[in-house]
């Protein structure tokens, strides 16, 4: 696999020029879904699924398993993940972090109600929800709808 570390200036140039391929995770448990409160852009100060970019040479499922481990401190076998959606997010803003376009592959993963070890560089908290809030980002509402959760 190609090294995931890209110098910041080079990565900013890439983000300014093209979409970034990402995986997003929707943990579910007993009729509820888990979202994270983002502390950085894009999606800062909003509820979003955990996730992030796919590294060159990394399969989608390997990226999903890595993001679950990195952001929530949870390891699950490949069989626990089910791909449910492919879509995109386009954010507009003044900085490179706010002005992003990503292609997102979404996985549902069944988790028990367990303790999480959060990536505090990205997430302030996580919470379980049983219904969709109409004020959440349209992308979040869309993937929740595909997963069977309604407003």
Order of alpha helices (4+ residues) and beta strands (2+ residues): alpha-beta-beta-beta-beta-alpha-beta-beta-beta-alpha
